[in-house]
Amino acid sequence: MVAPVAIRDRLAGAVSIPIVDTHIHLFDTARPQGVPWPDKNDAVLYKPALPGRYRKVTQGLGVVAAIEIECSPWLEDNQWVLDVAAKDSIVVGVIGDLEPGRPGFRAQLERFARNPLFRGIRYGNLWGRDLGAELEKPEFIRGLTALAQAGLALDTANPTPALMADVARLTDRVPNLRVILDHLPQLDLSTANLRELGKRPQVYAKVSGVLRRVSGRVPLDTNFYRGRLDEIWDVFGPDRLMYGSDWPNSDPLGTYAQVLQIVQEYFHAKGTAAAERYFWKNSVAAYRWIKRDAHQPGPV
C-alpha cells in the first residue's frame, strides 16, 4: 500500500486546480440521540465525522469545498447538518432527506430551502425506499416538480440497473429537475437506461465510490479502474461528471489521498480543461452552490 505522504508528493503538481468534493457525510456519534448510521459495531466509521476532521484529512490536497450528502432519515437532522455547515465555510452545500410523497413535504421543503446551503434532497436505494413504486403516486411527482421549481436538485442513492430505469422514467415526468447519480463506478454500465440518461443534459454523475476490494485487497493502481472510468466518460463526457470522495464511508477501503489519487491521475490525463470541469466547474452547474470564502472558485 502506498504511504499517504508519497501520494501527496505525487499529486503536488495537480493541486493548482481547486477541488470541490460533491459527496461527503457529516455526523456526530457523540450526540445524546446517537445516529441512524453508521452502526455502533463499525470500528472504522463509528466516530464523529465533522468539518474539522474533514479539513485535516484533506490538508494539502487542494480541496476547497464540499457538498454534504444526507446520511440520516430523521427530519431534524436536516437542520442539524445545516447548523454544522454554517460554522465552517468548507461546506458549500447540503443535500438533505425529505420524502416528496409524504404529507407535509411542501412545508418542509419551504422551511429548509430558505437556507442557501440547502441544495436539494436524496432519494433512492436507502432507508428502505423504492423510487419505482413512488413514481406511480401523483403526489410524489408533484413534490419533485416543486423541488425543480425551487431550483434544487435530486441526488440518487446507491445505483442499480432498476434504479437507472426508474430515474429515466422520473426525468421523463419531471424533465426540468436536475438529477445527480452517485457511485457510478459500482454499477455495471451496460444498462441501456444509463446510456439514455447520458443523453439528458439535466442528469449529472459522480465518479465516487471508485475503490473496491478484490480478493481481500484494494488495488491502488489507476490502471485497474481505467476500464470502468472510460465507460463512465463515454456515457457522460466532460461536462456532467463530478468528483466525490464518499468520505468517511471510503475509509475502510483507503485514505482520502488514495481515493483522490485514482481520479487525479485519470482526469488530469484528459487535459486541464476536463480536469477543471470534473473537479469543480460541473459541480456549480449541478448544485448551484455559492462560494463562501476567497479560496473557492466562482460561478462559471
URZI-V133932 format. One record per pair of residues at least 4 apart in sequence whose ideal C-beta (glycine too) atoms are under 6 Angstrom apart, sorted by the first residue. I is the first residue (numbers start at 0). J is the second residue. If there is no record, write none. Layout:
i=I j=J
i=I j=J
This chain:
i=1 j=5
i=1 j=6
i=1 j=219
i=3 j=254
i=3 j=256
i=6 j=256
i=6 j=260
i=7 j=59
i=7 j=256
i=10 j=263
i=13 j=263
i=13 j=267
i=14 j=61
i=16 j=274
i=16 j=275
i=16 j=278
i=17 j=63
i=17 j=279
i=17 j=296
i=18 j=61
i=18 j=62
i=18 j=278
i=19 j=64
i=19 j=279
i=19 j=282
i=20 j=62
i=20 j=65
i=20 j=244
i=21 j=66
i=21 j=205
i=21 j=241
i=21 j=243
i=21 j=282
i=22 j=68
i=22 j=205
i=22 j=207
i=22 j=243
i=22 j=245
i=23 j=65
i=23 j=67
i=23 j=246
i=24 j=70
i=25 j=48
i=25 j=67
i=25 j=80
i=25 j=83
i=26 j=34
i=26 j=48
i=26 j=70
i=27 j=47
i=28 j=34
i=28 j=45
i=28 j=46
i=28 j=47
i=29 j=47
i=35 j=71
i=36 j=70
i=37 j=41
i=37 j=44
i=37 j=45
i=39 j=45
i=41 j=45
i=43 j=250
i=43 j=251
i=48 j=247
i=50 j=87
i=50 j=89
i=50 j=90
i=56 j=255
i=57 j=62
i=57 j=255
i=60 j=259
i=63 j=294
i=63 j=295
i=64 j=91
i=64 j=295
i=65 j=89
i=65 j=90
i=66 j=92
i=66 j=286
i=67 j=80
i=67 j=90
i=67 j=93
i=68 j=94
i=69 j=94
i=69 j=95
i=69 j=96
i=69 j=121
i=71 j=76
i=72 j=96
i=72 j=126
i=77 j=95
i=77 j=111
i=80 j=93
i=81 j=93
i=81 j=114
i=81 j=116
i=84 j=90
i=84 j=93
i=84 j=116
i=88 j=291
i=88 j=292
i=91 j=288
i=91 j=291
i=92 j=116
i=92 j=118
i=92 j=286
i=92 j=288
i=93 j=116
i=93 j=117
i=94 j=119
i=94 j=121
i=94 j=154
i=95 j=111
i=95 j=120
i=97 j=104
i=97 j=107
i=97 j=120
i=99 j=104
i=99 j=139
i=99 j=142
i=99 j=143
i=100 j=133
i=100 j=136
i=100 j=138
i=100 j=139
i=103 j=107
i=104 j=108
i=104 j=142
i=108 j=112
i=111 j=117
i=112 j=117
i=112 j=149
i=118 j=286
i=119 j=151
i=119 j=152
i=119 j=153
i=121 j=154
i=121 j=156
i=123 j=130
i=123 j=155
i=123 j=156
i=123 j=157
i=123 j=162
i=124 j=156
i=124 j=157
i=124 j=162
i=125 j=156
i=130 j=165
i=131 j=165
i=133 j=139
i=134 j=168
i=140 j=172
i=143 j=173
i=143 j=176
i=144 j=173
i=146 j=151
i=147 j=173
i=147 j=175
i=147 j=176
i=152 j=177
i=152 j=179
i=153 j=176
i=153 j=178
i=154 j=179
i=155 j=180
i=155 j=181
i=158 j=162
i=158 j=182
i=158 j=186
i=160 j=190
i=163 j=190
i=163 j=192
i=163 j=193
i=164 j=192
i=167 j=192
i=167 j=195
i=167 j=196
i=170 j=199
i=177 j=201
i=178 j=202
i=179 j=203
i=179 j=285
i=180 j=204
i=181 j=205
i=181 j=207
i=182 j=207
i=182 j=208
i=183 j=204
i=183 j=231
i=184 j=208
i=184 j=209
i=184 j=227
i=185 j=208
i=188 j=193
i=188 j=230
i=194 j=234
i=196 j=202
i=197 j=234
i=197 j=235
i=203 j=239
i=203 j=285
i=204 j=235
i=204 j=240
i=205 j=241
i=205 j=243
i=206 j=240
i=206 j=262
i=207 j=243
i=207 j=245
i=208 j=245
i=209 j=224
i=209 j=261
i=210 j=217
i=210 j=252
i=210 j=253
i=212 j=217
i=217 j=252
i=217 j=253
i=218 j=223
i=219 j=257
i=221 j=261
i=221 j=264
i=221 j=265
i=224 j=228
i=224 j=261
i=228 j=265
i=235 j=239
i=235 j=240
i=237 j=273
i=237 j=276
i=240 j=277
i=241 j=281
i=241 j=282
i=242 j=277
i=242 j=278
i=244 j=249
i=244 j=258
i=245 j=249
i=246 j=255
i=249 j=258
i=253 j=257
i=253 j=258
i=259 j=263
i=262 j=266
i=263 j=267
i=266 j=274
i=266 j=277
i=267 j=274
i=269 j=273
i=274 j=278
i=275 j=280
i=276 j=280
i=276 j=281
i=279 j=296
i=280 j=299
i=282 j=286
i=283 j=298
i=283 j=299
i=290 j=295
i=290 j=297
